Amino acid sequence: MGGEGDFPTTPAIRALKAAQVAYTAHQYAYEPHGGTAQCARQMGIPEHHVVKTIVLKTSEGKPLVMLMHGDAEISLNKLARILGVKRVETCTVEEAERTSGYFVGGTSPFGFRKRVPVYAEASIFDLDWIVINGGARGFFVKIAPEILRTVAAAEPVEAKQSDAPGGSAKA
C-alpha cells in the first residue's frame, strides 16, 4: 500500500489507507516558497508530474480546491466560467489553513477538515503517475491520478492558464 517507516501519519495518509489504495511516500527537505520546482528537483522527477493543491474561494465565499500541474498556472477566469460564478480567487493563508486543516505548503486534497469540492486539471489524468502533497511540508505521495477521483472526488476541468492575459493563481 504505502511507505510505512518514519513518515508522518497525516489525515491524508489515513484517507489513503482507509480507501485501500496504493501509494508510495517520499520526503524531501522543505524550503519555504520553494514550490513544486524544488520538490521536482530534489526528487529527480519532471515538475509536470508534481501536482499542487490550491485552496480557492468563489465570489460568494464558498471554498474549493483546484489541483494543477506544478509547471502550470490556474486561470481563475476560466475556472469561474466553468463553475458558473462571478469570480474565483485565492484564499488567504488563514482561510486556506482553516478550511483544509493543513499548513500552507503541506496541503493535500485528501483528508480535508471541511468537505469542499475538488477540481483537477483534466490533463493530470493523462499521466501514468503523479506526486502530490501527503499532508505535511516536505512530504509527498506518489499515486495513480485516478486516486484523485476515487478518494478526493476530484472532477476534471480544463482551467489551465494559457499565454493570454487574465487572472491566474500561482502557488
Secondary structure as UniProt FT lines:
FT   TURN            5..6
FT   HELIX           11..18
FT   TURN            19..20
FT   STRAND          24..27
FT   TURN            32..33
FT   HELIX           35..43
FT   HELIX           47..49
FT   STRAND          50..58
FT   TURN            59..60
FT   STRAND          63..69
FT   TURN            70..71
FT   STRAND          74..75
FT   HELIX           76..83
FT   STRAND          88..90
FT   HELIX           93..100
FT   TURN            104..105
FT   STRAND          118..121
FT   HELIX           122..126
FT   STRAND          130..136
FT   TURN            137..138
FT   STRAND          139..143
FT   HELIX           146..152
FT   STRAND          155..157
FT   STRAND          168..169
//
